[in-house]
Amino acid sequence: MLDHNYDGIRELDNNLPPWWIWGFYLTIVFAFVYLAHYHLFRTGPLQTEEYNIAMQEAADQAKARELKMKDFVSAETITALNTPEALGAGKGIFEKNCVACHGAELGGSVGPNLTDDFWINGGGIKNIFKVITDGVSAKGMISWKSQLTPKQIQQVASFILTKHGSNPVGGKEPQGEKYVEETISAPLTDSISVDSTIIVNQ
């Protein structure tokens, strides 16, 4: 019992619990280890370095996702390719997988003629992509999505479009319905402005 007396409250001289004392000693040891690890020997990154590393990892992941999405194509987002590399790749895929049914010049044999204006399941890049991807079991057209990537299907579909109107010798007769590509008409205001410009130029 200490000599302190505060309004009748006496202070006891109790020893601190061992677990508290050893915990305090451990914090001192930890402080020296932390100082040596991060500031003296620099064997670990500081907060700023950790932040920069995390930001770089996030940028790398974003780039990987961007590349992945770049190669992802669907029937809704597909557009026809026109580069020599893409069309060459599409031609190679066609010659390897499609000649047996559609002929080397796409004039048709077991399958229909792919060079005329008539299509059984619709023409245009979107319909051709969908048919190659999902197949048409009723017509004997298998699905190629398990053997070709969406990018490869886009390439071969784009190659097929380049053969439109080529009229190969021995091509099959037209099948299906005539396909006309849909076009979006310009707004009325644009038409008026264009017409006005033509009148002025005249």
C-alpha positions in Angstrom: 0.0 0.0 0.0 1.4 3.3 -1.1 1.2 6.5 0.9 -1.0 8.2 -1.6 -4.4 9.0 -0.4 -6.9 10.8 -2.6 -10.2 11.4 -0.8 -10.0 8.1 0.9 -8.8 6.3 -2.2 -5.5 4.4 -1.5 -3.1 3.2 -4.3 -1.8 -0.4 -4.3 1.7 -1.2 -5.5 0.7 -4.2 -7.7 3.1 -5.7 -10.1 2.2 -5.7 -13.8 1.0 -9.0 -15.3 3.7 -11.0 -17.0 1.8 -11.2 -20.3 1.6 -7.4 -20.4 5.3 -6.9 -19.7 6.4 -9.5 -22.4 4.0 -7.9 -24.8 5.6 -4.5 -24.2 9.0 -6.0 -24.8 7.8 -7.6 -28.0 6.6 -4.3 -29.3 10.1 -2.8 -28.7 11.7 -5.8 -30.5 9.2 -5.4 -33.4 10.0 -1.7 -33.7 13.7 -2.4 -34.2 13.0 -5.2 -36.7 10.6 -2.9 -38.6 13.2 -0.1 -38.7 15.9 -2.4 -39.9 13.7 -4.2 -42.5 12.1 -1.2 -44.1 14.5 1.7 -43.5 18.1 0.4 -42.9 18.3 -2.7 -45.1 15.4 -1.8 -47.4 14.4 -5.4 -47.8 10.7 -4.5 -47.9 8.8 -1.8 -49.8 7.6 1.3 -48.1 4.0 2.5 -48.4 4.7 4.6 -51.4 6.4 1.7 -53.1 3.6 -0.7 -52.2 1.1 1.8 -53.7 3.1 2.1 -57.0 3.4 -1.7 -57.2 -0.3 -2.1 -56.7 -1.1 0.5 -59.3 1.2 -1.2 -61.8 -0.4 -4.6 -61.1 -3.9 -2.9 -61.7 -2.6 -1.4 -65.0 -1.3 -4.8 -66.1 -4.6 -6.5 -65.3 -6.5 -3.8 -67.1 -4.3 -4.2 -70.2 -4.8 -8.0 -70.1 -8.6 -7.5 -69.9 -8.4 -5.0 -72.8 -6.5 -7.4 -75.0 -9.0 -10.2 -74.1 -12.0 -8.0 -74.9 -10.3 -6.9 -78.1 -10.3 -10.6 -79.3 -13.9 -11.1 -78.1 -16.5 -10.9 -80.8 -20.2 -11.5 -80.7 -23.0 -11.4 -83.2 -24.0 -8.0 -81.8 -20.6 -6.4 -82.0 -19.0 -8.0 -85.0 -17.9 -6.0 -88.0 -16.4 -7.2 -91.2 -12.6 -7.2 -91.4 -10.8 -5.9 -94.5 -7.1 -6.2 -93.7 -4.9 -8.6 -95.8 -3.8 -10.4 -92.7 -7.4 -11.0 -91.4 -8.7 -12.0 -94.9 -5.7 -14.3 -95.4 -6.3 -16.0 -92.1 -10.0 -16.3 -93.0 -9.1 -17.9 -96.3 -6.9 -20.4 -94.6 -9.6 -21.4 -92.2 -12.1 -21.7 -95.0 -9.8 -23.9 -97.1 -9.1 -26.1 -94.1 -12.7 -26.6 -92.9 -15.3 -25.4 -95.3 -14.3 -26.5 -98.8 -15.8 -29.9 -98.6 -19.3 -28.5 -98.3 -19.1 -25.1 -100.0 -16.4 -25.6 -102.7 -13.0 -24.1 -103.2 -14.6 -21.0 -104.9 -17.5 -20.9 -102.5 -19.9 -21.9 -105.3 -21.5 -24.7 -103.1 -21.5 -28.4 -103.3 -23.2 -30.1 -100.4 -23.7 -26.7 -98.9 -25.2 -23.6 -100.6 -23.6 -21.1 -102.8 -22.0 -18.4 -100.7 -21.3 -15.9 -103.5 -24.8 -14.9 -104.7 -27.4 -12.6 -103.2 -29.5 -15.4 -101.8 -29.1 -16.8 -98.3 -31.0 -19.5 -96.4 -30.3 -18.0 -93.0 -29.7 -14.4 -93.8 -26.6 -12.7 -95.3 -24.3 -10.0 -93.9 -21.5 -10.3 -91.4 -23.8 -10.8 -88.4 -25.9 -13.6 -89.8 -22.9 -15.4 -91.3 -21.1 -15.1 -88.0 -24.1 -16.5 -86.1 -24.5 -19.5 -88.5 -20.8 -20.4 -88.3 -20.9 -20.1 -84.5 -24.2 -21.9 -83.7 -24.6 -24.0 -86.8 -27.9 -25.0 -88.4 -28.6 -28.6 -87.5 -31.6 -28.9 -89.7 -29.5 -28.1 -92.8 -26.5 -30.2 -91.7 -24.4 -27.1 -90.8 -22.4 -27.9 -87.6 -21.5 -25.4 -84.9 -17.8 -24.3 -85.1 -17.7 -22.5 -81.8 -15.9 -25.4 -80.1 -13.2 -25.5 -82.8 -12.8 -21.9 -83.8 -12.4 -18.8 -81.6 -14.8 -15.8 -82.2 -11.9 -14.0 -83.8 -11.3 -16.8 -86.3 -15.0 -17.0 -87.1 -15.0 -13.2 -87.7 -12.0 -13.7 -90.1 -13.6 -16.5 -92.1 -17.0 -14.7 -92.2 -15.2 -11.6 -93.5 -13.4 -13.7 -96.2 -16.8 -15.1 -97.3 -18.1 -11.6 -97.9 -15.2 -10.8 -100.2 -16.4 -13.5 -102.6 -19.8 -12.0 -103.0 -20.6 -11.6 -106.7 -17.6 -13.7 -107.9 -19.9 -16.1 -109.8 -17.7 -19.2 -109.7 -18.0 -21.7 -112.5 -20.4 -24.5 -111.7 -21.9 -22.6 -108.8 -25.2 -23.9 -107.4 -28.5 -22.3 -108.1 -29.7 -19.7 -105.6 -31.2 -20.9 -102.4 -33.2 -19.1 -99.7 -34.2 -15.5 -100.0 -32.5 -12.5 -101.5 -30.6 -10.6 -98.8 -30.4 -6.8 -98.8 -28.1 -5.1 -96.2 -30.1 -2.8 -94.0 -29.0 0.9 -94.2 -29.7 3.6 -91.7 -31.2 6.7 -93.3 -29.9 10.1 -92.4 -32.0 12.3 -90.2 -34.4 14.7 -91.9 -32.5 17.8 -90.8 -29.3 16.4 -92.4 -31.2 15.7 -95.6 -32.5 19.2 -95.7 -29.0 20.7 -95.1 -27.5 18.5 -97.8 -30.2 19.4 -100.3 -29.7 23.1 -99.5 -26.0 22.8 -100.1 -26.6 21.1 -103.5 -29.0 23.9 -104.5 -26.5 26.6 -103.5 -23.7 24.9 -105.4 -25.8 24.6 -108.5 
